Amino acid sequence: MSYDTTNIFARILREELPCKKICEDANFLAFYTITPLAPVHALIIPKGAFTDAHDFNKNASEEEIVGFYKGVAKVTEILDLHKTGFRQISNCGINGGQEVPHYHIHILGGGKLGSMVSKSID
């Protein structure tokens, strides 16, 4: 799959669309989702043009990978989730439920979270 430069996260990175920013650096941008599924629901996206987790893990540089995952730790500390726990989710591809074709991680927390995956399988 080739990278779609018109996806919503690419547009946020280019500042064509606003976001409620948590923090950022050269490797990532973290912001609150507009459709929260938990009391705290943040998104973390790499600054590079990666379609999904497989693309990122295979093609990102070591600096991009390390910087991105250190960003995940920074965000959980800023949101004070590292003490009580959180869920980290990355959907990959159609069957994985990925909706935006730009690699991203959801950080959910702020209270006890329910079941991770429903049992319905098509």
RAQUI-V776485 format. One record per helix or strand of 2 or more residues. SS is the DSSP state (@ for helix, = for strand). FROM is the first residue (numbers start at 0). LEN is the number of residues. If there is no record, write none. Layout:
ss:SS from:FROM len:LEN
ss:SS from:FROM len:LEN
This chain:
ss:@ from:7 len:6
ss:= from:19 len:5
ss:= from:27 len:5
ss:= from:39 len:7
ss:@ from:52 len:7
ss:@ from:61 len:17
ss:= from:85 len:4
ss:= from:103 len:6
